[in-house]
Amino acid sequence: MTERIQCIREGCTNTILPATAAKTGGYCMPCKQEMEREERQRYIEANRRDVNLYAGIIDPVETLKIMHEPQVRDPLIRYVPYEQSKEQVYLSLSVEQQDQMKDYAMQRIRTGDEDTGKDILVYLVCYHDISLTAEIPELLEQEIYYPSILYKSASGEARDHLLQQVNTDDEKRNHILLMLAHISDDVVVQQFRQWRQSPPSWASELYVAPEHYTTEAGWELTKDGQRRELFITPSYSLYKVKENEGTSVESFGDSFSLLTPSANCCPWCGGALTTLISLDVKHPALHDVSWHAQQLQIQTCVICSSYGVVYMEMDAAGEPLWSSHNVMPVGMDEIDLDDYGKLAQAAGRQFQIATSSRHAFHASEWAMEPSLSQVGGHPGWVQDAEYPTCPSCSTRMKAVAQLDWGEVEKHGEGMYYMFLCEPCQLTAVSYQQS
């Protein structure tokens, strides 16, 4: 048997064959490969250069075109990020520049880059509520059926085409129903009403009844067949304050606060309850909300509401009160509070509420990574739309706010959704994560 020899690298106990030693200079293969990686890394660090793709560019349209181009992966290149986020650049577009980006998106679609083209159109629809009436026939011709929000501004002709197609196209029926839900004009509402009264033959092939698709677009049919919105408007962003900006007394007075710890404890896990948001009912975001107290306070257990819906009632003084309707999810009695980090007391003071409103669907496409935390506006569902049912009157509750936990904690994730039932003066909190 050939005698093995010791690897010459200090601290290594591996032995190798003489033939291997001759090839590697006396090192075992793991050490040889590690040394090569270290040498490569030293070379990269010594020769890496910064590349600013945005140098000298002041036109936001050209800036966005660069942002939408995939960057060449090269370890010797460190790309300098743009000074603003993609969302901020989109929001800065003039009407003329929005049209330029719309034309550019359609060019990308025509040349085969469907994903980039669709992404651009979604940004324009969500951030600027831009009309795609003229482009929708071409989108249909290209068989682009998703995201369905692109069809909000469909013409009557396009709508009628989809109403016919939904009856015959088994493969795309799911997408078409979502598209129709976003169109949501009187004709569409009437059609969903008819489907509820007389389910079509293909309804049995769906996972849910046709009329349930409307919740994905933020509305429902009432018992008497009328359209009812499932979220409040207008929408105001809840944004995180930069460290060097500080906070203003006006924004953090008694009229608005986030993530305030309560003296009350959760009956399920024993942890402290948290008031996710407290907002003066006179705030413009709540101008259509009928609430009997001066402050709308939405309180929950941030631990338990990530396992199931937590309802709160309002006492005579207008303070949140744990609802008798709450039903403990299975397994909640086994929760160990030591497994959960404690929310920093100053967490809520990181946020301000925007002074001006934004479009209702601004944060509706969660995957596009907009600023998600908000009061009012269509929810940015991480999963399917799930509006909780009021346990008192059995009506779907309206979405009133949402809080992106990834902005609250360094390693946080998921979204807390807040709802209310005005007739019953109940609130609810649910949670979703990817």
Phi, psi and omega in degrees: 000134181293133181286133179271151182240159184284138172299137186276357180285133183300130177090351181269134181255004181290150173244151184224162176286151178304324180295321178293318180299324180294326181281326189256359183078022177100003181260148172288161184297318177302318179292319179300315181292321179294320179295323178293320177296317180296320178294319179297319180294320177297321179295317180298313182295328181281336187243359181294141181232151177276136177236121179254101181291345185258004183301127177079000182262124180243348180281119181298332178295314178294325177298315181293325177300319178294318180299328182274353177275133176295135180279140178291125180281116181214118182298342180271002180240130173245109183284132178280121181292152178289153185290343178237157176285165177300321179300315181296321180293317178300319182293340181277352185292137171283172179300318179297319180290327175299317178296323178297318179292325177296316178297320180295320179299316180293326176297317179297320179295317181294331181267010173099353179267071185295320184297313179296317179300315179295318180302314181298316180296322179296316177303315183293320180291315184288316186275332184234358182053039183291146180276135176245024183306316183286334184270338186301319177304321179289323177298319178294321178297325178279001181059044175263110184245002183212141001287145185292340180296340179297342186260013179306323187256026182298146178285169176299325180294315179295320178300313181296324177299316181292324179296329175283317184294326184298336181279343186240339186263090181296324185291320186255008186302319181301313179294321183295321178297321177292321178298315179297321179299323179284331176294310168047035174277183185300322180295317180294316179301317178298321181293316177297325177297317179294320179297325179290320180288319181226088183304134179292165183299329183277355183299329181292345180273353181269159176282331178227164179295151183308319185292344179284344178295337183296334182295333178293336177262003173089025176210169179214167171268129176285176181300328179266014172085013179268154177283135178228125179290145182250012174214154181271157174223158003281178181252136177234129181290142168255106189245152182277134182279136176290151187303323184274000181268333183072189179233153181260148179297322182299318184284337186239032174278198183291343186282341183209133173204155178233146169055050179270124179292144180257155176284345181274152181248155179289127179295342183272305186254347179086356179283164180290140173285156182230132172276103183299318178211143171228121186221134177302131183294349177276355178297142182305331180296336184250018188295337178258007182264131178263103182230135191278343180263167178287332179241136169273113180246123179246109187247151179198177166259116185293340177280305187288329180288350173278354177252340181185169182290135176246123180259147174228140174259181180237129180278183185298334180270003180084015181264148179296144182220131179306128186280141176289348180279348183296136178239121184293126176296153179299133177094353182295332182287354179258005182291136176252114183299336180293342179280353184242135178290158180268133181292129179298138183298331183269007186303317183291334182284358176284345191248149169233161174259135184299150180274344178234152183279168177227173184296147187299329183260017184306315186255017188287333181260089186304321185292344180279358177058050172280178170287114194268326183294133185196161165248128184078166179096161178295133180298149172265085185292127175285325177242215178286158177295128180223090175273119182294153177269134178298126182288349182266317184243358177066022176262145175299137180275152181273139175287132183240336181194166173210151183227120180279110184290341175294338176271343183276314182238152184304316181249024180285161178205164176088175184229133172262127180252136183243137185225164175213156170241110184293314181300323184264353180055046177245149172241162178214152177227132174231177187213143173221150173214161182282000000 
